[in-house]
Amino acid sequence: MQIEKLKLDGKGRIVLPAKFREYLGLTTGDEIFASLDEKTQSLVLSGHAEREVYLLKIEMGDAPGTLAKLAKVLADNKVDLISTESHSITRMQNAVWRVVCKLKKEKIDKIKKELKKNGAVSVEVNLL
């Protein structure tokens, strides 16, 4: 892992070091994902060259096996996962799973229904 100290400018911007941009294959105009981990207070940046990418925010019960059931729904519907992150909100009560993915727009309603049948309390879908 490489670590660099960066400085925010007056508009809250940072400049990614050239060696980071080169390693990720990023050039001017490329889009990147920024993920905030509230628990560890860390920011993760990752490059992507995808179009029509969605963020699913799935709230669920925090029982063993719930995440596996929901993952199976996505797999059965041929959802292409790019990045995922899950964590308990209140242990053994509720949790959240954020999924950055590619999926067919016309399948969103079907996927949401199936997720809810398999343990999701709520499902938000947003185009990134």
Z-matrix of the N, CA and C atoms (Angstrom, degrees):
N
C 1 1.452
C 2 1.522 1 108.70
N 3 1.324 2 114.94 1 133.38
C 4 1.456 3 120.29 2 176.39
C 5 1.524 4 108.76 3 -101.79
N 6 1.313 5 115.97 4 139.70
C 7 1.462 6 121.19 5 179.46
C 8 1.520 7 108.45 6 -127.74
N 9 1.316 8 115.58 7 133.20
C 10 1.459 9 122.05 8 176.74
C 11 1.524 10 107.94 9 -129.71
N 12 1.301 11 117.02 10 145.72
C 13 1.457 12 121.72 11 174.66
C 14 1.526 13 107.12 12 -89.57
N 15 1.340 14 116.68 13 123.51
C 16 1.460 15 122.11 14 -178.57
C 17 1.519 16 109.38 15 -115.28
N 18 1.318 17 115.97 16 159.62
C 19 1.464 18 120.77 17 -178.12
C 20 1.525 19 109.41 18 -124.37
N 21 1.331 20 116.47 19 134.91
C 22 1.463 21 121.46 20 175.30
C 23 1.516 22 109.81 21 -77.65
N 24 1.348 23 116.01 22 140.80
C 25 1.462 24 117.88 23 173.73
C 26 1.530 25 108.52 24 -89.78
N 27 1.296 26 117.47 25 -175.17
C 28 1.458 27 122.26 26 -176.15
C 29 1.519 28 114.51 27 -63.36
N 30 1.321 29 117.84 28 -17.94
C 31 1.464 30 121.72 29 178.93
C 32 1.533 31 111.41 30 -103.61
N 33 1.331 32 117.41 31 11.70
C 34 1.458 33 120.69 32 178.06
C 35 1.514 34 114.28 33 80.58
N 36 1.316 35 118.07 34 15.20
C 37 1.466 36 121.85 35 -178.08
C 38 1.515 37 110.61 36 -93.86
N 39 1.344 38 114.37 37 153.76
C 40 1.462 39 121.13 38 172.40
C 41 1.515 40 108.15 39 -125.54
N 42 1.301 41 116.06 40 157.89
C 43 1.460 42 121.49 41 174.01
C 44 1.516 43 106.93 42 -108.31
N 45 1.336 44 116.19 43 123.27
C 46 1.459 45 119.70 44 176.38
C 47 1.520 46 108.87 45 -74.63
N 48 1.312 47 117.57 46 133.55
C 49 1.467 48 120.00 47 179.14
C 50 1.532 49 111.03 48 -57.61
N 51 1.324 50 116.20 49 145.29
C 52 1.469 51 121.84 50 -178.04
C 53 1.527 52 111.87 51 -54.12
N 54 1.347 53 117.72 52 -40.25
C 55 1.465 54 118.87 53 -177.93
C 56 1.533 55 111.47 54 -66.65
N 57 1.333 56 118.12 55 -29.73
C 58 1.467 57 121.39 56 175.75
C 59 1.526 58 109.65 57 -69.72
N 60 1.353 59 115.80 58 -46.34
C 61 1.473 60 120.23 59 -179.88
C 62 1.519 61 110.48 60 -61.59
N 63 1.314 62 116.63 61 -42.45
C 64 1.469 63 120.44 62 179.75
C 65 1.525 64 110.93 63 -64.01
N 66 1.319 65 117.42 64 -44.93
C 67 1.460 66 121.37 65 -178.84
C 68 1.531 67 110.74 66 -60.52
N 69 1.341 68 117.00 67 -41.45
C 70 1.466 69 121.50 68 -179.55
C 71 1.527 70 113.20 69 -83.56
N 72 1.325 71 116.37 70 -6.27
C 73 1.460 72 120.19 71 -179.58
C 74 1.523 73 113.03 72 71.53
N 75 1.326 74 116.86 73 30.58
C 76 1.461 75 121.64 74 -177.53
C 77 1.524 76 110.77 75 -90.47
N 78 1.331 77 115.17 76 138.59
C 79 1.458 78 121.08 77 174.73
C 80 1.524 79 108.50 78 -131.67
N 81 1.314 80 117.10 79 171.45
C 82 1.458 81 122.72 80 -178.80
C 83 1.527 82 111.01 81 -51.59
N 84 1.326 83 115.72 82 130.32
C 85 1.461 84 121.17 83 177.88
C 86 1.517 85 114.39 84 92.18
N 87 1.332 86 117.97 85 -11.76
C 88 1.465 87 120.39 86 178.11
C 89 1.519 88 110.07 87 -67.01
N 90 1.328 89 114.76 88 151.91
C 91 1.454 90 120.45 89 177.02
C 92 1.522 91 108.98 90 -99.19
N 93 1.331 92 115.99 91 148.41
C 94 1.465 93 120.89 92 176.16
C 95 1.524 94 108.54 93 -132.94
N 96 1.320 95 115.60 94 157.44
C 97 1.461 96 121.34 95 174.15
C 98 1.515 97 108.46 96 -92.40
N 99 1.320 98 116.41 97 140.16
C 100 1.461 99 122.21 98 172.38
C 101 1.521 100 106.41 99 -120.33
N 102 1.328 101 116.68 100 122.84
C 103 1.463 102 122.27 101 178.95
C 104 1.515 103 108.83 102 -117.48
N 105 1.322 104 116.03 103 131.42
C 106 1.452 105 121.36 104 178.52
C 107 1.516 106 108.35 105 -105.73
N 108 1.319 107 117.00 106 124.30
C 109 1.462 108 122.63 107 174.63
C 110 1.515 109 106.83 108 -99.90
N 111 1.345 110 115.53 109 102.78
C 112 1.458 111 120.57 110 -175.77
C 113 1.522 112 111.61 111 -63.54
N 114 1.318 113 116.96 112 -35.56
C 115 1.464 114 120.83 113 -176.48
C 116 1.526 115 111.40 114 -64.84
N 117 1.333 116 116.68 115 -45.92
C 118 1.465 117 120.04 116 -177.95
C 119 1.525 118 112.04 117 -96.34
N 120 1.320 119 116.64 118 -0.92
C 121 1.457 120 123.06 119 -177.10
C 122 1.523 121 111.21 120 50.68
N 123 1.354 122 114.44 121 49.60
C 124 1.454 123 118.92 122 179.02
C 125 1.524 124 110.25 123 -125.45
N 126 1.306 125 115.16 124 153.57
C 127 1.450 126 123.56 125 179.97
C 128 1.518 127 107.70 126 -114.76
N 129 1.338 128 116.08 127 131.43
C 130 1.460 129 120.88 128 179.32
C 131 1.522 130 107.62 129 -119.63
N 132 1.317 131 116.67 130 128.08
C 133 1.462 132 122.69 131 177.74
C 134 1.520 133 108.65 132 -111.17
N 135 1.328 134 116.83 133 136.94
C 136 1.464 135 119.56 134 175.73
C 137 1.521 136 109.10 135 -143.93
N 138 1.297 137 115.83 136 141.50
C 139 1.455 138 121.28 137 -179.46
C 140 1.516 139 111.39 138 -80.97
N 141 1.322 140 116.50 139 155.56
C 142 1.461 141 121.52 140 173.66
C 143 1.511 142 108.57 141 -155.79
N 144 1.310 143 115.67 142 153.94
C 145 1.459 144 120.50 143 178.36
C 146 1.521 145 109.54 144 -122.78
N 147 1.310 146 116.81 145 26.41
C 148 1.458 147 122.25 146 -175.92
C 149 1.526 148 111.21 147 -89.08
N 150 1.304 149 115.65 148 153.22
C 151 1.465 150 123.08 149 171.86
C 152 1.522 151 107.30 150 -117.72
N 153 1.320 152 116.56 151 158.26
C 154 1.469 153 120.94 152 -179.89
C 155 1.523 154 111.14 153 54.54
N 156 1.320 155 115.44 154 55.02
C 157 1.462 156 122.30 155 179.48
C 158 1.524 157 108.59 156 -101.27
N 159 1.331 158 115.84 157 136.72
C 160 1.461 159 121.66 158 -177.85
C 161 1.522 160 110.96 159 -114.35
N 162 1.331 161 114.79 160 152.29
C 163 1.456 162 121.97 161 170.12
C 164 1.519 163 106.93 162 -111.47
N 165 1.340 164 116.41 163 120.72
C 166 1.459 165 121.98 164 173.53
C 167 1.520 166 106.57 165 -101.49
N 168 1.315 167 116.76 166 127.60
C 169 1.464 168 121.27 167 172.68
C 170 1.517 169 105.62 168 -112.57
N 171 1.324 170 115.58 169 110.16
C 172 1.453 171 121.92 170 -173.68
C 173 1.526 172 108.57 171 -112.64
N 174 1.331 173 115.98 172 116.48
C 175 1.461 174 119.99 173 173.94
C 176 1.514 175 107.37 174 -95.94
N 177 1.347 176 115.98 175 139.70
C 178 1.463 177 120.72 176 -173.57
C 179 1.511 178 110.48 177 -150.07
N 180 1.320 179 115.14 178 168.11
C 181 1.451 180 120.04 179 171.43
C 182 1.521 181 108.84 180 -70.48
N 183 1.310 182 116.90 181 153.89
C 184 1.470 183 121.41 182 -177.49
C 185 1.534 184 110.62 183 -101.74
N 186 1.327 185 116.08 184 55.50
C 187 1.468 186 121.45 185 177.52
C 188 1.524 187 108.41 186 -103.34
N 189 1.340 188 117.53 187 147.75
C 190 1.457 189 119.89 188 177.49
C 191 1.537 190 111.00 189 -54.96
N 192 1.330 191 115.77 190 133.43
C 193 1.460 192 121.60 191 176.98
C 194 1.516 193 115.31 192 94.12
N 195 1.335 194 117.97 193 -14.21
C 196 1.467 195 120.03 194 -178.04
C 197 1.526 196 111.08 195 -62.94
N 198 1.312 197 117.01 196 -47.22
C 199 1.471 198 120.44 197 -179.48
C 200 1.524 199 110.63 198 -61.37
N 201 1.324 200 117.46 199 -39.68
C 202 1.472 201 121.25 200 179.55
C 203 1.532 202 110.74 201 -62.46
N 204 1.324 203 117.18 202 -42.26
C 205 1.474 204 120.65 203 178.30
C 206 1.523 205 110.93 204 -61.70
N 207 1.340 206 115.62 205 -43.38
C 208 1.459 207 119.96 206 -179.38
C 209 1.526 208 110.98 207 -67.63
N 210 1.325 209 116.84 208 -38.87
C 211 1.470 210 120.61 209 177.20
C 212 1.526 211 110.59 210 -62.26
N 213 1.322 212 117.41 211 -37.14
C 214 1.469 213 121.30 212 178.31
C 215 1.521 214 110.71 213 -64.35
N 216 1.335 215 117.19 214 -38.88
C 217 1.464 216 120.37 215 176.96
C 218 1.527 217 109.71 216 -58.93
N 219 1.330 218 116.83 217 -46.16
C 220 1.465 219 120.23 218 179.94
C 221 1.524 220 110.97 219 -64.44
N 222 1.328 221 116.76 220 -42.39
C 223 1.467 222 120.44 221 179.25
C 224 1.525 223 110.78 222 -63.60
N 225 1.327 224 117.53 223 -44.56
C 226 1.467 225 121.50 224 -179.79
C 227 1.520 226 112.12 225 -62.42
N 228 1.337 227 116.67 226 -27.66
C 229 1.465 228 121.85 227 179.34
C 230 1.523 229 112.95 228 -95.36
N 231 1.334 230 115.60 229 11.73
C 232 1.477 231 122.52 230 176.36
C 233 1.529 232 112.67 231 57.51
N 234 1.345 233 116.28 232 37.36
C 235 1.460 234 121.33 233 175.71
C 236 1.526 235 107.15 234 -76.90
N 237 1.321 236 116.89 235 127.43
C 238 1.464 237 123.53 236 -177.72
C 239 1.532 238 108.69 237 -91.16
N 240 1.339 239 116.52 238 104.30
C 241 1.461 240 121.10 239 -178.06
C 242 1.522 241 110.42 240 -76.14
N 243 1.317 242 116.19 241 133.01
C 244 1.463 243 122.30 242 176.18
C 245 1.519 244 108.98 243 -103.90
N 246 1.333 245 115.59 244 -44.39
C 247 1.453 246 121.21 245 -179.06
C 248 1.520 247 108.36 246 -154.30
N 249 1.340 248 116.81 247 141.83
C 250 1.458 249 119.74 248 175.73
C 251 1.520 250 109.37 249 -137.92
N 252 1.334 251 114.53 250 156.17
C 253 1.464 252 121.24 251 177.31
C 254 1.513 253 106.35 252 -154.10
N 255 1.320 254 116.06 253 130.06
C 256 1.467 255 119.30 254 177.95
C 257 1.519 256 109.55 255 -134.81
N 258 1.326 257 114.88 256 152.60
C 259 1.460 258 119.38 257 175.02
C 260 1.522 259 110.09 258 -162.06
N 261 1.323 260 114.95 259 155.07
C 262 1.459 261 121.28 260 175.59
C 263 1.517 262 108.91 261 -73.98
N 264 1.314 263 116.14 262 139.60
C 265 1.455 264 120.34 263 171.79
C 266 1.526 265 107.28 264 -90.05
N 267 1.327 266 115.48 265 -53.59
C 268 1.460 267 122.75 266 172.95
C 269 1.519 268 106.37 267 -128.07
N 270 1.333 269 117.41 268 114.62
C 271 1.466 270 121.78 269 -175.49
C 272 1.514 271 111.75 270 -48.13
N 273 1.335 272 115.23 271 133.17
C 274 1.455 273 125.52 272 177.66
C 275 1.530 274 113.61 273 65.06
N 276 1.350 275 116.56 274 12.07
C 277 1.466 276 119.59 275 177.17
C 278 1.525 277 111.81 276 -122.47
N 279 1.336 278 116.28 277 -62.48
C 280 1.459 279 118.49 278 -178.90
C 281 1.521 280 111.12 279 -145.26
N 282 1.333 281 113.37 280 155.78
C 283 1.459 282 120.99 281 -176.83
C 284 1.527 283 108.52 282 -146.65
N 285 1.317 284 115.67 283 169.92
C 286 1.459 285 121.37 284 177.10
C 287 1.524 286 109.09 285 -133.84
N 288 1.331 287 115.25 286 143.75
C 289 1.465 288 121.95 287 177.11
C 290 1.515 289 107.18 288 -129.01
N 291 1.329 290 116.62 289 119.57
C 292 1.462 291 121.84 290 176.79
C 293 1.529 292 107.75 291 -103.83
N 294 1.325 293 115.18 292 128.58
C 295 1.460 294 121.36 293 -175.39
C 296 1.521 295 109.03 294 -127.63
N 297 1.317 296 117.05 295 120.39
C 298 1.454 297 121.92 296 171.40
C 299 1.521 298 105.27 297 -96.42
N 300 1.338 299 116.17 298 124.74
C 301 1.465 300 118.50 299 -170.95
C 302 1.522 301 112.48 300 -154.98
N 303 1.322 302 113.16 301 169.38
C 304 1.461 303 121.60 302 169.26
C 305 1.513 304 105.98 303 -109.65
N 306 1.321 305 115.76 304 134.09
C 307 1.459 306 120.50 305 176.60
C 308 1.511 307 108.90 306 -151.76
N 309 1.310 308 115.48 307 163.32
C 310 1.456 309 119.87 308 179.03
C 311 1.523 310 108.82 309 -79.35
N 312 1.334 311 115.56 310 124.94
C 313 1.463 312 122.16 311 -176.37
C 314 1.528 313 111.62 312 -53.19
N 315 1.325 314 116.25 313 -38.97
C 316 1.466 315 120.02 314 -176.97
C 317 1.534 316 112.85 315 -70.49
N 318 1.333 317 118.13 316 -10.39
C 319 1.462 318 121.30 317 179.47
C 320 1.528 319 113.44 318 -98.19
N 321 1.324 320 118.17 319 -1.38
C 322 1.465 321 121.49 320 -174.34
C 323 1.528 322 112.11 321 -57.41
N 324 1.332 323 117.87 322 -49.67
C 325 1.472 324 119.92 323 -177.71
C 326 1.528 325 111.06 324 -62.45
N 327 1.319 326 117.34 325 -42.01
C 328 1.472 327 121.78 326 179.05
C 329 1.532 328 110.27 327 -61.81
N 330 1.317 329 116.34 328 -45.59
C 331 1.462 330 121.00 329 -179.56
C 332 1.523 331 110.72 330 -63.17
N 333 1.334 332 117.00 331 -43.99
C 334 1.469 333 120.25 332 179.08
C 335 1.527 334 111.13 333 -58.98
N 336 1.343 335 117.19 334 -44.79
C 337 1.471 336 121.13 335 178.98
C 338 1.522 337 111.17 336 -61.14
N 339 1.335 338 116.61 337 -45.03
C 340 1.465 339 120.37 338 -179.18
C 341 1.522 340 111.59 339 -65.84
N 342 1.327 341 117.13 340 -38.53
C 343 1.460 342 120.17 341 177.24
C 344 1.525 343 110.46 342 -61.68
N 345 1.328 344 116.56 343 -43.37
C 346 1.465 345 120.20 344 179.99
C 347 1.529 346 111.78 345 -65.75
N 348 1.331 347 117.26 346 -34.56
C 349 1.466 348 120.77 347 176.92
C 350 1.527 349 111.85 348 -67.77
N 351 1.336 350 116.66 349 -21.17
C 352 1.462 351 121.06 350 -174.57
C 353 1.523 352 114.15 351 -110.82
N 354 1.329 353 117.01 352 20.56
C 355 1.463 354 118.81 353 172.54
C 356 1.509 355 117.13 354 119.37
N 357 1.330 356 118.18 355 -7.53
C 358 1.463 357 120.13 356 177.78
C 359 1.523 358 109.17 357 -75.51
N 360 1.316 359 116.61 358 133.96
C 361 1.463 360 122.01 359 176.13
C 362 1.533 361 108.80 360 -84.92
N 363 1.325 362 115.68 361 -41.04
C 364 1.466 363 120.73 362 176.57
C 365 1.521 364 108.66 363 -149.08
N 366 1.344 365 114.78 364 153.63
C 367 1.459 366 121.17 365 -179.92
C 368 1.528 367 108.17 366 -137.73
N 369 1.330 368 116.52 367 121.51
C 370 1.465 369 122.27 368 173.71
C 371 1.515 370 107.38 369 -108.85
N 372 1.333 371 116.61 370 136.80
C 373 1.461 372 121.58 371 178.32
C 374 1.510 373 107.68 372 -125.71
N 375 1.340 374 116.60 373 122.32
C 376 1.461 375 121.21 374 179.60
C 377 1.521 376 110.30 375 -131.77
N 378 1.323 377 115.61 376 135.90
C 379 1.457 378 120.93 377 174.29
C 380 1.522 379 108.19 378 -74.75
N 381 1.325 380 116.54 379 129.44
C 382 1.471 381 119.87 380 179.22
C 383 1.519 382 110.38 381 -87.67
